[in-house]
Amino acid sequence: MISDNLLENVKYSEGFSETPYEDDKGILTIGYGTNISVISKKEAELLLSNRINNAVKDVDKLLGYDVIIDLSDKQKDSLYELMYWIGLPRFSKFVKMIKALRSHNWNKASEEMMDSQLGVNYKTRANRLSSALKG
């Protein structure tokens, strides 16, 4: 178990950087002195889980409970994956898709997802997500 004191001392000593930098030994580092030149699968999965949780919160907040409650797990997962993939700023630009979702028009939302640069440039993944969104 990590004590709060240990955690705070390391945070204080290391300092925080939200962007990568080279430490005094030239090692690429981020956060609180975390070496990012190598990452274990377990660490990558922890990051993935954390970022997916953030994507879920972003979608739920953006669309609202009245939309989310009517989506199947498969539909929600497609939106959560899209949010994880492109992030909130780009997701928010899918105005027509979001409007269709708020109208509970899943087919139209699916069409709007495909009627984008994502649908053109990343057909395989976009098709999979779009198909899942249809329900």
Chimera marker file (.cmm) of the C-alpha trace (Angstrom):
<marker_set name="trace">
<marker id="1" x="0.000" y="0.000" z="0.000" r="1" g="1" b="0" radius="0.5"/>
<marker id="2" x="1.326" y="3.414" z="-0.949" r="1" g="1" b="0" radius="0.5"/>
<marker id="3" x="1.100" y="6.024" z="1.773" r="1" g="1" b="0" radius="0.5"/>
<marker id="4" x="-0.239" y="9.472" z="0.963" r="1" g="1" b="0" radius="0.5"/>
<marker id="5" x="3.010" y="10.908" z="2.316" r="1" g="1" b="0" radius="0.5"/>
<marker id="6" x="5.131" y="8.853" z="-0.099" r="1" g="1" b="0" radius="0.5"/>
<marker id="7" x="2.914" y="9.799" z="-3.007" r="1" g="1" b="0" radius="0.5"/>
<marker id="8" x="3.049" y="13.510" z="-2.183" r="1" g="1" b="0" radius="0.5"/>
<marker id="9" x="6.839" y="13.428" z="-1.625" r="1" g="1" b="0" radius="0.5"/>
<marker id="10" x="7.483" y="11.787" z="-4.996" r="1" g="1" b="0" radius="0.5"/>
<marker id="11" x="5.109" y="14.214" z="-6.735" r="1" g="1" b="0" radius="0.5"/>
<marker id="12" x="6.910" y="17.135" z="-5.065" r="1" g="1" b="0" radius="0.5"/>
<marker id="13" x="10.383" y="15.833" z="-5.895" r="1" g="1" b="0" radius="0.5"/>
<marker id="14" x="9.647" y="14.874" z="-9.486" r="1" g="1" b="0" radius="0.5"/>
<marker id="15" x="7.419" y="17.799" z="-10.440" r="1" g="1" b="0" radius="0.5"/>
<marker id="16" x="4.726" y="17.439" z="-13.071" r="1" g="1" b="0" radius="0.5"/>
<marker id="17" x="4.863" y="17.840" z="-16.841" r="1" g="1" b="0" radius="0.5"/>
<marker id="18" x="1.870" y="17.147" z="-19.062" r="1" g="1" b="0" radius="0.5"/>
<marker id="19" x="4.104" y="17.120" z="-22.118" r="1" g="1" b="0" radius="0.5"/>
<marker id="20" x="7.099" y="14.852" z="-22.791" r="1" g="1" b="0" radius="0.5"/>
<marker id="21" x="10.561" y="16.173" z="-22.012" r="1" g="1" b="0" radius="0.5"/>
<marker id="22" x="14.067" y="14.777" z="-21.743" r="1" g="1" b="0" radius="0.5"/>
<marker id="23" x="15.315" y="14.477" z="-18.173" r="1" g="1" b="0" radius="0.5"/>
<marker id="24" x="18.902" y="15.250" z="-17.142" r="1" g="1" b="0" radius="0.5"/>
<marker id="25" x="20.008" y="11.860" z="-18.498" r="1" g="1" b="0" radius="0.5"/>
<marker id="26" x="18.228" y="12.332" z="-21.837" r="1" g="1" b="0" radius="0.5"/>
<marker id="27" x="15.394" y="9.915" z="-21.013" r="1" g="1" b="0" radius="0.5"/>
<marker id="28" x="12.003" y="10.825" z="-22.463" r="1" g="1" b="0" radius="0.5"/>
<marker id="29" x="9.768" y="11.514" z="-19.472" r="1" g="1" b="0" radius="0.5"/>
<marker id="30" x="6.214" y="12.669" z="-18.744" r="1" g="1" b="0" radius="0.5"/>
<marker id="31" x="3.928" y="13.231" z="-15.774" r="1" g="1" b="0" radius="0.5"/>
<marker id="32" x="5.746" y="12.787" z="-12.484" r="1" g="1" b="0" radius="0.5"/>
<marker id="33" x="9.074" y="11.545" z="-13.852" r="1" g="1" b="0" radius="0.5"/>
<marker id="34" x="7.656" y="8.572" z="-15.757" r="1" g="1" b="0" radius="0.5"/>
<marker id="35" x="10.029" y="7.112" z="-18.344" r="1" g="1" b="0" radius="0.5"/>
<marker id="36" x="8.023" y="6.771" z="-21.553" r="1" g="1" b="0" radius="0.5"/>
<marker id="37" x="10.722" y="5.424" z="-23.823" r="1" g="1" b="0" radius="0.5"/>
<marker id="38" x="9.470" y="1.944" z="-22.813" r="1" g="1" b="0" radius="0.5"/>
<marker id="39" x="6.051" y="0.928" z="-21.531" r="1" g="1" b="0" radius="0.5"/>
<marker id="40" x="4.839" y="-2.444" z="-20.327" r="1" g="1" b="0" radius="0.5"/>
<marker id="41" x="1.631" y="-3.965" z="-21.623" r="1" g="1" b="0" radius="0.5"/>
<marker id="42" x="0.138" y="-3.669" z="-18.134" r="1" g="1" b="0" radius="0.5"/>
<marker id="43" x="0.934" y="0.066" z="-17.983" r="1" g="1" b="0" radius="0.5"/>
<marker id="44" x="-0.492" y="0.533" z="-21.486" r="1" g="1" b="0" radius="0.5"/>
<marker id="45" x="-3.682" y="-1.260" z="-20.427" r="1" g="1" b="0" radius="0.5"/>
<marker id="46" x="-3.976" y="0.980" z="-17.347" r="1" g="1" b="0" radius="0.5"/>
<marker id="47" x="-3.644" y="4.056" z="-19.560" r="1" g="1" b="0" radius="0.5"/>
<marker id="48" x="-6.146" y="2.601" z="-22.004" r="1" g="1" b="0" radius="0.5"/>
<marker id="49" x="-8.680" y="1.887" z="-19.246" r="1" g="1" b="0" radius="0.5"/>
<marker id="50" x="-8.280" y="5.377" z="-17.824" r="1" g="1" b="0" radius="0.5"/>
<marker id="51" x="-8.715" y="7.034" z="-21.206" r="1" g="1" b="0" radius="0.5"/>
<marker id="52" x="-11.698" y="4.862" z="-22.104" r="1" g="1" b="0" radius="0.5"/>
<marker id="53" x="-13.310" y="5.822" z="-18.779" r="1" g="1" b="0" radius="0.5"/>
<marker id="54" x="-12.777" y="9.477" z="-19.721" r="1" g="1" b="0" radius="0.5"/>
<marker id="55" x="-14.302" y="8.848" z="-23.157" r="1" g="1" b="0" radius="0.5"/>
<marker id="56" x="-17.366" y="7.230" z="-21.553" r="1" g="1" b="0" radius="0.5"/>
<marker id="57" x="-17.836" y="10.245" z="-19.279" r="1" g="1" b="0" radius="0.5"/>
<marker id="58" x="-17.445" y="12.648" z="-22.211" r="1" g="1" b="0" radius="0.5"/>
<marker id="59" x="-20.034" y="10.846" z="-24.366" r="1" g="1" b="0" radius="0.5"/>
<marker id="60" x="-22.479" y="10.497" z="-21.487" r="1" g="1" b="0" radius="0.5"/>
<marker id="61" x="-22.160" y="14.179" z="-20.627" r="1" g="1" b="0" radius="0.5"/>
<marker id="62" x="-22.372" y="15.357" z="-24.234" r="1" g="1" b="0" radius="0.5"/>
<marker id="63" x="-25.426" y="13.275" z="-25.159" r="1" g="1" b="0" radius="0.5"/>
<marker id="64" x="-27.223" y="13.200" z="-21.822" r="1" g="1" b="0" radius="0.5"/>
<marker id="65" x="-28.982" y="10.482" z="-19.880" r="1" g="1" b="0" radius="0.5"/>
<marker id="66" x="-32.150" y="10.520" z="-22.010" r="1" g="1" b="0" radius="0.5"/>
<marker id="67" x="-30.110" y="9.431" z="-25.057" r="1" g="1" b="0" radius="0.5"/>
<marker id="68" x="-27.689" y="7.054" z="-23.314" r="1" g="1" b="0" radius="0.5"/>
<marker id="69" x="-30.480" y="5.119" z="-21.572" r="1" g="1" b="0" radius="0.5"/>
<marker id="70" x="-32.028" y="4.192" z="-24.939" r="1" g="1" b="0" radius="0.5"/>
<marker id="71" x="-28.819" y="2.943" z="-26.533" r="1" g="1" b="0" radius="0.5"/>
<marker id="72" x="-27.829" y="-0.720" z="-26.468" r="1" g="1" b="0" radius="0.5"/>
<marker id="73" x="-24.448" y="-1.639" z="-25.023" r="1" g="1" b="0" radius="0.5"/>
<marker id="74" x="-23.197" y="-2.241" z="-28.573" r="1" g="1" b="0" radius="0.5"/>
<marker id="75" x="-24.297" y="1.250" z="-29.649" r="1" g="1" b="0" radius="0.5"/>
<marker id="76" x="-22.768" y="2.886" z="-26.580" r="1" g="1" b="0" radius="0.5"/>
<marker id="77" x="-19.529" y="1.007" z="-27.116" r="1" g="1" b="0" radius="0.5"/>
<marker id="78" x="-19.316" y="2.285" z="-30.693" r="1" g="1" b="0" radius="0.5"/>
<marker id="79" x="-19.720" y="5.885" z="-29.493" r="1" g="1" b="0" radius="0.5"/>
<marker id="80" x="-17.285" y="5.384" z="-26.612" r="1" g="1" b="0" radius="0.5"/>
<marker id="81" x="-14.708" y="3.947" z="-29.006" r="1" g="1" b="0" radius="0.5"/>
<marker id="82" x="-15.224" y="6.831" z="-31.408" r="1" g="1" b="0" radius="0.5"/>
<marker id="83" x="-14.717" y="9.319" z="-28.561" r="1" g="1" b="0" radius="0.5"/>
<marker id="84" x="-11.568" y="7.497" z="-27.422" r="1" g="1" b="0" radius="0.5"/>
<marker id="85" x="-10.277" y="7.455" z="-30.994" r="1" g="1" b="0" radius="0.5"/>
<marker id="86" x="-10.866" y="11.081" z="-32.000" r="1" g="1" b="0" radius="0.5"/>
<marker id="87" x="-11.315" y="12.937" z="-28.698" r="1" g="1" b="0" radius="0.5"/>
<marker id="88" x="-13.967" y="15.379" z="-27.516" r="1" g="1" b="0" radius="0.5"/>
<marker id="89" x="-12.997" y="18.367" z="-29.720" r="1" g="1" b="0" radius="0.5"/>
<marker id="90" x="-13.347" y="16.347" z="-32.955" r="1" g="1" b="0" radius="0.5"/>
<marker id="91" x="-16.330" y="14.318" z="-31.710" r="1" g="1" b="0" radius="0.5"/>
<marker id="92" x="-18.160" y="17.572" z="-30.946" r="1" g="1" b="0" radius="0.5"/>
<marker id="93" x="-17.806" y="18.588" z="-34.608" r="1" g="1" b="0" radius="0.5"/>
<marker id="94" x="-20.085" y="15.698" z="-35.618" r="1" g="1" b="0" radius="0.5"/>
<marker id="95" x="-23.019" y="18.079" z="-35.167" r="1" g="1" b="0" radius="0.5"/>
<marker id="96" x="-25.425" y="16.216" z="-37.462" r="1" g="1" b="0" radius="0.5"/>
<marker id="97" x="-24.595" y="12.860" z="-35.881" r="1" g="1" b="0" radius="0.5"/>
<marker id="98" x="-25.117" y="14.290" z="-32.396" r="1" g="1" b="0" radius="0.5"/>
<marker id="99" x="-28.417" y="15.867" z="-33.483" r="1" g="1" b="0" radius="0.5"/>
<marker id="100" x="-29.575" y="12.515" z="-34.874" r="1" g="1" b="0" radius="0.5"/>
<marker id="101" x="-28.562" y="10.758" z="-31.653" r="1" g="1" b="0" radius="0.5"/>
<marker id="102" x="-30.494" y="13.296" z="-29.578" r="1" g="1" b="0" radius="0.5"/>
<marker id="103" x="-33.501" y="12.574" z="-31.824" r="1" g="1" b="0" radius="0.5"/>
<marker id="104" x="-32.995" y="8.836" z="-31.233" r="1" g="1" b="0" radius="0.5"/>
<marker id="105" x="-32.489" y="8.354" z="-34.973" r="1" g="1" b="0" radius="0.5"/>
<marker id="106" x="-29.742" y="5.733" z="-34.851" r="1" g="1" b="0" radius="0.5"/>
<marker id="107" x="-29.725" y="5.064" z="-38.615" r="1" g="1" b="0" radius="0.5"/>
<marker id="108" x="-29.267" y="8.755" z="-39.418" r="1" g="1" b="0" radius="0.5"/>
<marker id="109" x="-26.529" y="9.020" z="-36.775" r="1" g="1" b="0" radius="0.5"/>
<marker id="110" x="-24.794" y="6.054" z="-38.398" r="1" g="1" b="0" radius="0.5"/>
<marker id="111" x="-25.025" y="7.706" z="-41.829" r="1" g="1" b="0" radius="0.5"/>
<marker id="112" x="-23.641" y="10.972" z="-40.452" r="1" g="1" b="0" radius="0.5"/>
<marker id="113" x="-20.683" y="9.153" z="-38.907" r="1" g="1" b="0" radius="0.5"/>
<marker id="114" x="-19.829" y="7.731" z="-42.325" r="1" g="1" b="0" radius="0.5"/>
<marker id="115" x="-20.426" y="11.056" z="-44.102" r="1" g="1" b="0" radius="0.5"/>
<marker id="116" x="-17.159" y="12.430" z="-42.767" r="1" g="1" b="0" radius="0.5"/>
<marker id="117" x="-13.416" y="12.340" z="-43.298" r="1" g="1" b="0" radius="0.5"/>
<marker id="118" x="-13.368" y="9.403" z="-40.892" r="1" g="1" b="0" radius="0.5"/>
<marker id="119" x="-15.683" y="7.472" z="-43.189" r="1" g="1" b="0" radius="0.5"/>
<marker id="120" x="-13.465" y="8.285" z="-46.157" r="1" g="1" b="0" radius="0.5"/>
<marker id="121" x="-10.020" y="7.862" z="-44.620" r="1" g="1" b="0" radius="0.5"/>
<marker id="122" x="-10.668" y="5.045" z="-42.133" r="1" g="1" b="0" radius="0.5"/>
<marker id="123" x="-13.400" y="3.017" z="-43.829" r="1" g="1" b="0" radius="0.5"/>
<marker id="124" x="-12.897" y="-0.283" z="-42.040" r="1" g="1" b="0" radius="0.5"/>
<marker id="125" x="-13.024" y="1.064" z="-38.498" r="1" g="1" b="0" radius="0.5"/>
<marker id="126" x="-15.649" y="3.709" z="-39.289" r="1" g="1" b="0" radius="0.5"/>
<marker id="127" x="-17.861" y="1.062" z="-40.967" r="1" g="1" b="0" radius="0.5"/>
<marker id="128" x="-17.602" y="-1.190" z="-37.935" r="1" g="1" b="0" radius="0.5"/>
<marker id="129" x="-18.522" y="1.633" z="-35.535" r="1" g="1" b="0" radius="0.5"/>
<marker id="130" x="-21.252" y="2.936" z="-37.815" r="1" g="1" b="0" radius="0.5"/>
<marker id="131" x="-22.823" y="-0.508" z="-38.231" r="1" g="1" b="0" radius="0.5"/>
<marker id="132" x="-22.856" y="-1.025" z="-34.464" r="1" g="1" b="0" radius="0.5"/>
<marker id="133" x="-24.552" y="2.332" z="-34.015" r="1" g="1" b="0" radius="0.5"/>
<marker id="134" x="-27.512" y="1.281" z="-36.184" r="1" g="1" b="0" radius="0.5"/>
<marker id="135" x="-28.509" y="-1.137" z="-33.453" r="1" g="1" b="0" radius="0.5"/>
<link id1="1" id2="2" r="1" g="1" b="0" radius="0.2"/>
<link id1="2" id2="3" r="1" g="1" b="0" radius="0.2"/>
<link id1="3" id2="4" r="1" g="1" b="0" radius="0.2"/>
<link id1="4" id2="5" r="1" g="1" b="0" radius="0.2"/>
<link id1="5" id2="6" r="1" g="1" b="0" radius="0.2"/>
<link id1="6" id2="7" r="1" g="1" b="0" radius="0.2"/>
<link id1="7" id2="8" r="1" g="1" b="0" radius="0.2"/>
<link id1="8" id2="9" r="1" g="1" b="0" radius="0.2"/>
<link id1="9" id2="10" r="1" g="1" b="0" radius="0.2"/>
<link id1="10" id2="11" r="1" g="1" b="0" radius="0.2"/>
<link id1="11" id2="12" r="1" g="1" b="0" radius="0.2"/>
<link id1="12" id2="13" r="1" g="1" b="0" radius="0.2"/>
<link id1="13" id2="14" r="1" g="1" b="0" radius="0.2"/>
<link id1="14" id2="15" r="1" g="1" b="0" radius="0.2"/>
<link id1="15" id2="16" r="1" g="1" b="0" radius="0.2"/>
<link id1="16" id2="17" r="1" g="1" b="0" radius="0.2"/>
<link id1="17" id2="18" r="1" g="1" b="0" radius="0.2"/>
<link id1="18" id2="19" r="1" g="1" b="0" radius="0.2"/>
<link id1="19" id2="20" r="1" g="1" b="0" radius="0.2"/>
<link id1="20" id2="21" r="1" g="1" b="0" radius="0.2"/>
<link id1="21" id2="22" r="1" g="1" b="0" radius="0.2"/>
<link id1="22" id2="23" r="1" g="1" b="0" radius="0.2"/>
<link id1="23" id2="24" r="1" g="1" b="0" radius="0.2"/>
<link id1="24" id2="25" r="1" g="1" b="0" radius="0.2"/>
<link id1="25" id2="26" r="1" g="1" b="0" radius="0.2"/>
<link id1="26" id2="27" r="1" g="1" b="0" radius="0.2"/>
<link id1="27" id2="28" r="1" g="1" b="0" radius="0.2"/>
<link id1="28" id2="29" r="1" g="1" b="0" radius="0.2"/>
<link id1="29" id2="30" r="1" g="1" b="0" radius="0.2"/>
<link id1="30" id2="31" r="1" g="1" b="0" radius="0.2"/>
<link id1="31" id2="32" r="1" g="1" b="0" radius="0.2"/>
<link id1="32" id2="33" r="1" g="1" b="0" radius="0.2"/>
<link id1="33" id2="34" r="1" g="1" b="0" radius="0.2"/>
<link id1="34" id2="35" r="1" g="1" b="0" radius="0.2"/>
<link id1="35" id2="36" r="1" g="1" b="0" radius="0.2"/>
<link id1="36" id2="37" r="1" g="1" b="0" radius="0.2"/>
<link id1="37" id2="38" r="1" g="1" b="0" radius="0.2"/>
<link id1="38" id2="39" r="1" g="1" b="0" radius="0.2"/>
<link id1="39" id2="40" r="1" g="1" b="0" radius="0.2"/>
<link id1="40" id2="41" r="1" g="1" b="0" radius="0.2"/>
<link id1="41" id2="42" r="1" g="1" b="0" radius="0.2"/>
<link id1="42" id2="43" r="1" g="1" b="0" radius="0.2"/>
<link id1="43" id2="44" r="1" g="1" b="0" radius="0.2"/>
<link id1="44" id2="45" r="1" g="1" b="0" radius="0.2"/>
<link id1="45" id2="46" r="1" g="1" b="0" radius="0.2"/>
<link id1="46" id2="47" r="1" g="1" b="0" radius="0.2"/>
<link id1="47" id2="48" r="1" g="1" b="0" radius="0.2"/>
<link id1="48" id2="49" r="1" g="1" b="0" radius="0.2"/>
<link id1="49" id2="50" r="1" g="1" b="0" radius="0.2"/>
<link id1="50" id2="51" r="1" g="1" b="0" radius="0.2"/>
<link id1="51" id2="52" r="1" g="1" b="0" radius="0.2"/>
<link id1="52" id2="53" r="1" g="1" b="0" radius="0.2"/>
<link id1="53" id2="54" r="1" g="1" b="0" radius="0.2"/>
<link id1="54" id2="55" r="1" g="1" b="0" radius="0.2"/>
<link id1="55" id2="56" r="1" g="1" b="0" radius="0.2"/>
<link id1="56" id2="57" r="1" g="1" b="0" radius="0.2"/>
<link id1="57" id2="58" r="1" g="1" b="0" radius="0.2"/>
<link id1="58" id2="59" r="1" g="1" b="0" radius="0.2"/>
<link id1="59" id2="60" r="1" g="1" b="0" radius="0.2"/>
<link id1="60" id2="61" r="1" g="1" b="0" radius="0.2"/>
<link id1="61" id2="62" r="1" g="1" b="0" radius="0.2"/>
<link id1="62" id2="63" r="1" g="1" b="0" radius="0.2"/>
<link id1="63" id2="64" r="1" g="1" b="0" radius="0.2"/>
<link id1="64" id2="65" r="1" g="1" b="0" radius="0.2"/>
<link id1="65" id2="66" r="1" g="1" b="0" radius="0.2"/>
<link id1="66" id2="67" r="1" g="1" b="0" radius="0.2"/>
<link id1="67" id2="68" r="1" g="1" b="0" radius="0.2"/>
<link id1="68" id2="69" r="1" g="1" b="0" radius="0.2"/>
<link id1="69" id2="70" r="1" g="1" b="0" radius="0.2"/>
<link id1="70" id2="71" r="1" g="1" b="0" radius="0.2"/>
<link id1="71" id2="72" r="1" g="1" b="0" radius="0.2"/>
<link id1="72" id2="73" r="1" g="1" b="0" radius="0.2"/>
<link id1="73" id2="74" r="1" g="1" b="0" radius="0.2"/>
<link id1="74" id2="75" r="1" g="1" b="0" radius="0.2"/>
<link id1="75" id2="76" r="1" g="1" b="0" radius="0.2"/>
<link id1="76" id2="77" r="1" g="1" b="0" radius="0.2"/>
<link id1="77" id2="78" r="1" g="1" b="0" radius="0.2"/>
<link id1="78" id2="79" r="1" g="1" b="0" radius="0.2"/>
<link id1="79" id2="80" r="1" g="1" b="0" radius="0.2"/>
<link id1="80" id2="81" r="1" g="1" b="0" radius="0.2"/>
<link id1="81" id2="82" r="1" g="1" b="0" radius="0.2"/>
<link id1="82" id2="83" r="1" g="1" b="0" radius="0.2"/>
<link id1="83" id2="84" r="1" g="1" b="0" radius="0.2"/>
<link id1="84" id2="85" r="1" g="1" b="0" radius="0.2"/>
<link id1="85" id2="86" r="1" g="1" b="0" radius="0.2"/>
<link id1="86" id2="87" r="1" g="1" b="0" radius="0.2"/>
<link id1="87" id2="88" r="1" g="1" b="0" radius="0.2"/>
<link id1="88" id2="89" r="1" g="1" b="0" radius="0.2"/>
<link id1="89" id2="90" r="1" g="1" b="0" radius="0.2"/>
<link id1="90" id2="91" r="1" g="1" b="0" radius="0.2"/>
<link id1="91" id2="92" r="1" g="1" b="0" radius="0.2"/>
<link id1="92" id2="93" r="1" g="1" b="0" radius="0.2"/>
<link id1="93" id2="94" r="1" g="1" b="0" radius="0.2"/>
<link id1="94" id2="95" r="1" g="1" b="0" radius="0.2"/>
<link id1="95" id2="96" r="1" g="1" b="0" radius="0.2"/>
<link id1="96" id2="97" r="1" g="1" b="0" radius="0.2"/>
<link id1="97" id2="98" r="1" g="1" b="0" radius="0.2"/>
<link id1="98" id2="99" r="1" g="1" b="0" radius="0.2"/>
<link id1="99" id2="100" r="1" g="1" b="0" radius="0.2"/>
<link id1="100" id2="101" r="1" g="1" b="0" radius="0.2"/>
<link id1="101" id2="102" r="1" g="1" b="0" radius="0.2"/>
<link id1="102" id2="103" r="1" g="1" b="0" radius="0.2"/>
<link id1="103" id2="104" r="1" g="1" b="0" radius="0.2"/>
<link id1="104" id2="105" r="1" g="1" b="0" radius="0.2"/>
<link id1="105" id2="106" r="1" g="1" b="0" radius="0.2"/>
<link id1="106" id2="107" r="1" g="1" b="0" radius="0.2"/>
<link id1="107" id2="108" r="1" g="1" b="0" radius="0.2"/>
<link id1="108" id2="109" r="1" g="1" b="0" radius="0.2"/>
<link id1="109" id2="110" r="1" g="1" b="0" radius="0.2"/>
<link id1="110" id2="111" r="1" g="1" b="0" radius="0.2"/>
<link id1="111" id2="112" r="1" g="1" b="0" radius="0.2"/>
<link id1="112" id2="113" r="1" g="1" b="0" radius="0.2"/>
<link id1="113" id2="114" r="1" g="1" b="0" radius="0.2"/>
<link id1="114" id2="115" r="1" g="1" b="0" radius="0.2"/>
<link id1="115" id2="116" r="1" g="1" b="0" radius="0.2"/>
<link id1="116" id2="117" r="1" g="1" b="0" radius="0.2"/>
<link id1="117" id2="118" r="1" g="1" b="0" radius="0.2"/>
<link id1="118" id2="119" r="1" g="1" b="0" radius="0.2"/>
<link id1="119" id2="120" r="1" g="1" b="0" radius="0.2"/>
<link id1="120" id2="121" r="1" g="1" b="0" radius="0.2"/>
<link id1="121" id2="122" r="1" g="1" b="0" radius="0.2"/>
<link id1="122" id2="123" r="1" g="1" b="0" radius="0.2"/>
<link id1="123" id2="124" r="1" g="1" b="0" radius="0.2"/>
<link id1="124" id2="125" r="1" g="1" b="0" radius="0.2"/>
<link id1="125" id2="126" r="1" g="1" b="0" radius="0.2"/>
<link id1="126" id2="127" r="1" g="1" b="0" radius="0.2"/>
<link id1="127" id2="128" r="1" g="1" b="0" radius="0.2"/>
<link id1="128" id2="129" r="1" g="1" b="0" radius="0.2"/>
<link id1="129" id2="130" r="1" g="1" b="0" radius="0.2"/>
<link id1="130" id2="131" r="1" g="1" b="0" radius="0.2"/>
<link id1="131" id2="132" r="1" g="1" b="0" radius="0.2"/>
<link id1="132" id2="133" r="1" g="1" b="0" radius="0.2"/>
<link id1="133" id2="134" r="1" g="1" b="0" radius="0.2"/>
<link id1="134" id2="135" r="1" g="1" b="0" radius="0.2"/>
</marker_set>
